[in-house]
Amino acid sequence: MREETVERRTVVPGQDDPRVTELNRAVTRLHRELAGYRGQLADRGIAEEELRAVDTALRTGAPEVARLRHSLLLIAGAIGSVSALSEPLGEFRNAVELFGRPAR
């Protein structure tokens, strides 16, 4: 049986980390744009819940790369290909990628 470890990168609360700043900005924008989008989204609640989870992780100062990537997948799947949300979703994806990939 092969063991795999997942790298957990943390950010110490109080430190100025530009990745956290960028991700926070992207989460805020995507949440605002999603709230303003009046079209029907079957999985809107999933996207909103995941955005709240990322926001909570940022406030505790300990976002985990694997969890961020999982949230990105859920949010992207929930939003789908809504062109009105593609730019803020792209910014969110870019901000998540600043944290790197989880180790395999």
PAZAPA-4460 file (N, C-alpha, C; in steps of 0.05 Angstrom, whole numbers, plus 32768, in hexadecimal, padded with zeros to 4 digits):
% residues 104
    n_x    n_y    n_z   ca_x   ca_y   ca_z    c_x    c_y    c_z   seq   type   mol
   8011   7FE9   8000   8000   8000   8000   8012   8019   8000     1      M     A
   800C   802B   7FEE   801C   8043   7FEB   800F   805A   7FFA     2      R     A
   8020   8067   800A   8015   807E   8019   8019   8097   800A     3      E     A
   8005   80A9   800C   8007   80C3   7FFF   8003   80D8   8014     4      E     A
   8013   80ED   8012   800F   8103   8025   8006   811B   8015     5      T     A
   7FF5   812A   8021   7FEB   8143   8015   7FF8   815A   8024     6      V     A
   8005   816B   8015   8013   8182   8021   7FFE   8195   802B     7      E     A
   8002   819E   8043   7FF0   81B2   804F   8000   81CB   8054     8      R     A
   7FFB   81DF   8044   8008   81F8   8048   7FF6   820A   8058     9      R     A
   8001   8217   806B   7FF1   8228   807C   7FFD   8244   807C    10      T     A
   7FEC   8257   8082   7FF5   8273   8084   7FF1   827B   80A1    11      V     A
   8005   8286   80AD   8004   828E   80C9   7FF3   82A8   80CA    12      V     A
   7FDF   82A8   80DC   7FCE   82BF   80DF   7FDF   82D8   80E6    13      P     A
   7FD9   82EE   80DA   7FE8   8307   80DF   7FFE   830C   80CB    14      G     A
   8006   82F8   80BD   801B   82FD   80A9   800E   8308   808F    15      Q     A
   801C   8319   8082   8013   8324   8069   801B   8310   8053    16      D     A
   8008   8302   8049   800D   82EF   8033   7FFE   82F8   801B    17      D     A
   800C   82FF   8005   7FFE   8309   7FEE   7FEB   82F5   7FE1    18      P     A
   7FF1   82DB   7FE5   7FDE   82C7   7FDB   7FC3   82C8   7FE9    19      R     A
   7FC4   82CC   8003   7FAC   82CE   8013   7F9D   82E7   800B    20      V     A
   7FAB   82FD   8008   7F9F   8316   8000   7F91   8313   7FE5    21      T     A
   7F9E   8307   7FD2   7F93   8303   7FB7   7F7B   82F0   7FB8    22      E     A
   7F7D   82DB   7FC7   7F67   82C8   7FC9   7F4F   82D5   7FD6    23      L     A
   7F53   82E4   7FEB   7F3E   82F3   7FF8   7F30   8306   7FE5    24      N     A
   7F3F   8314   7FD5   7F33   8326   7FC2   7F23   8317   7FAD    25      R     A
   7F2D   8301   7FA4   7F1F   82F1   7F90   7F05   82E5   7F9B    26      A     A
   7F06   82DB   7FB4   7EEE   82D0   7FC1   7ED9   82E6   7FC4    27      V     A
   7EE1   82FD   7FCD   7ECE   8313   7FD0   7EC1   831B   7FB6    28      T     A
   7ED1   831D   7FA1   7EC6   8324   7F87   7EB3   830F   7F7C    29      R     A
   7EBC   82F6   7F7D   7EAB   82E0   7F73   7E91   82DE   7F83    30      L     A
   7E92   82E1   7F9D   7E7A   82E1   7FAD   7E67   82F8   7FA6    31      H     A
   7E72   830F   7FA2   7E62   8327   7F9A   7E56   8323   7F7F    32      R     A
   7E65   8319   7F6B   7E5B   8315   7F50   7E46   82FF   7F50    33      E     A
   7E4A   82EA   7F60   7E36   82D4   7F61   7E1C   82DF   7F6D    34      L     A
   7E1E   82EF   7F82   7E06   82FA   7F8F   7DF7   830C   7F7C    35      A     A
   7E06   831A   7F6A   7DF9   832C   7F57   7DEE   831F   7F3E    36      G     A
   7DF6   8306   7F3A   7DED   82F7   7F22   7DD0   82EE   7F27    37      Y     A
   7DBE   82F7   7F16   7DA2   82F1   7F1A   7D98   82D9   7F0B    38      R     A
   7DA9   82CD   7EFB   7DA2   82B6   7EEC   7D9E   829E   7EFE    39      G     A
   7D91   8289   7EF4   7D8C   8271   7F03   7DA6   8260   7F03    40      Q     A
   7DAE   8258   7F1B   7DC5   8246   7F1F   7DBC   8230   7F32    41      L     A
   7DBA   8218   7F28   7DB0   8202   7F38   7DC1   81FD   7F51    42      A     A
   7DDB   8201   7F4E   7DED   81FC   7F64   7DF9   8215   7F71    43      D     A
   7DEA   822A   7F70   7DF3   8244   7F7C   7DFB   8240   7F99    44      R     A
   7DEB   8232   7FA8   7DF0   822D   7FC4   7E0A   8220   7FCA    45      G     A
   7E12   820D   7FB9   7E2B   8200   7FBB   7E42   8213   7FB8    46      I     A
   7E40   8224   7FA3   7E55   8238   7F9E   7E57   824B   7FB6    47      A     A
   7E41   8255   7FC0   7E41   8268   7FD6   7E4C   825B   7FEF    48      E     A
   7E45   8242   7FF4   7E4F   8234   800C   7E6E   8230   800A    49      E     A
   7E78   8229   7FF3   7E95   8226   7FF0   7EA4   8240   7FF2    50      E     A
   7E98   8255   7FE7   7EA5   8270   7FEA   7EA6   8277   8008    51      L     A
   7E91   8271   8017   7E92   8277   8034   7EA7   8266   8042    52      R     A
   7EAA   824D   8039   7EBF   823B   8045   7EDB   8246   8040    53      A     A
   7EDF   824F   8028   7EFA   825B   8021   7EFE   8274   8031    54      V     A
   7EEA   8285   8033   7EEC   829D   8043   7EF3   8297   8060    55      D     A
   7EE6   8283   806B   7EEB   827A   8087   7F08   8270   808A    56      T     A
   7F11   8261   8077   7F2D   8257   8077   7F41   826E   8077    57      A     A
   7F3A   8282   8067   7F4C   829A   8065   7F4C   82A9   807F    58      L     A
   7F35   82AB   808C   7F34   82BA   80A6   7F43   82AB   80BC    59      R     A
   7F44   8291   80BB   7F54   8282   80CF   7F71   8282   80C8    60      T     A
   7F78   828B   80B0   7F94   828D   80A8   7FA0   8272   80A0    61      G     A
   7F90   825E   809B   7F9C   8244   8095   7F8E   8236   807D    62      A     A
   7F90   8242   8065   7F84   8235   804E   7F96   821D   8046    63      P     A
   7F89   8206   8042   7F97   81EE   8039   7F94   81EC   801B    64      E     A
   7FAA   81E6   800D   7FAA   81E5   7FF0   7F96   81D1   7FE6    65      V     A
   7F95   81BA   7FF1   7F82   81A5   7FE7   7F65   81AE   7FEB    66      A     A
   7F5F   81BB   8001   7F44   81C5   8006   7F3D   81DC   7FF3    67      R     A
   7F50   81EE   7FEE   7F4B   8204   7FDB   7F45   81F9   7FBF    68      L     A
   7F54   81E5   7FB7   7F4F   81D9   7F9C   7F35   81CB   7F9B    69      R     A
   7F2D   81BE   7FB0   7F13   81B1   7FB1   7EFD   81C5   7FAF    70      H     A
   7EFF   81DB   7FBD   7EEC   81F1   7FBC   7EEA   81FD   7FA0    71      S     A
   7F01   8200   7F93   7F02   820A   7F78   7EF2   81F8   7F65    72      L     A
   7EF6   81DE   7F67   7EE7   81CB   7F56   7EC9   81CD   7F5B    73      L     A
   7EC1   81CE   7F74   7EA5   81CF   7F7B   7E98   81E9   7F70    74      L     A
   7EA6   81FF   7F74   7E9C   8219   7F6B   7E9A   821A   7F4D    75      I     A
   7EAF   8211   7F40   7EAF   8211   7F22   7E99   8200   7F18    76      A     A
   7E95   81E9   7F24   7E7F   81D7   7F1C   7E64   81E3   7F21    77      G     A
   7E61   81F1   7F37   7E47   81FD   7F3D   7E40   8215   7F2B    78      A     A
   7E55   8224   7F24   7E50   823B   7F13   7E4E   8233   7EF5    79      I     A
   7E5C   821E   7EEE   7E5C   8215   7ED3   7E69   8228   7EC0    80      G     A
   7E5D   822C   7EA9   7E69   823D   7E94   7E5A   8257   7E92    81      S     A
   7E51   8263   7EA8   7E42   827C   7EA7   7E57   8292   7EA0    82      V     A
   7E54   829D   7E89   7E68   82B1   7E7F   7E69   82C9   7E91    83      S     A
   7E54   82D1   7E9D   7E54   82E9   7EAF   7E66   82E5   7EC7    84      A     A
   7E6B   82CC   7ECF   7E7B   82C6   7EE6   7E96   82BB   7EDF    85      L     A
   7E9D   82B9   7EC6   7EB6   82AC   7EBE   7ECE   82BC   7EC7    86      S     A
   7ECD   82D7   7EC5   7EE4   82E6   7ECE   7EEA   82E4   7EEC    87      E     A
   7ED6   82E9   7EFD   7EDC   82E5   7F19   7EE3   82C9   7F21    88      P     A
   7ED7   82B5   7F13   7EDF   8299   7F18   7EFC   8294   7F10    89      L     A
   7F04   82A0   7EFA   7F20   829E   7EF1   7F33   82AB   7F05    90      G     A
   7F2B   82C1   7F10   7F3C   82CE   7F25   7F3E   82BD   7F3D    91      E     A
   7F28   82B0   7F45   7F29   829E   7F5C   7F3B   8286   7F56    92      F     A
   7F39   827B   7F3F   7F4B   8264   7F37   7F68   826D   7F38    93      R     A
   7F6E   8284   7F2D   7F8A   828E   7F2D   7F94   8292   7F4A    94      N     A
   7F83   829C   7F5B   7F8B   82A0   7F77   7F90   8286   7F85    95      A     A
   7F7F   8272   7F80   7F83   8257   7F8C   7F9E   824C   7F82    96      V     A
   7FA4   8250   7F69   7FBD   8245   7F5E   7FD6   8252   7F6A    97      E     A
   7FD3   8269   7F75   7FEA   8276   7F83   7FF4   8265   7F9A    98      L     A
   7FE3   8254   7FA5   7FEA   8243   7FBB   7FF9   8229   7FB3    99      F     A
   7FFA   8224   7F98   8008   820D   7F8E   7FF5   81F5   7F8E   100      G     A
   8001   81DE   7F88   7FF3   81C5   7F87   7FF9   81B5   7F9F   101      R     A
   7FE5   81A5   7FA8   7FEB   8193   7FBE   7FFF   817E   7FB6   102      P     A
   8010   8177   7FC9   8024   8162   7FC3   8016   8147   7FC0   103      A     A
   8021   8136   7FAE   8015   811C   7FAA   8027   8107   7FB7   104      R     A
***
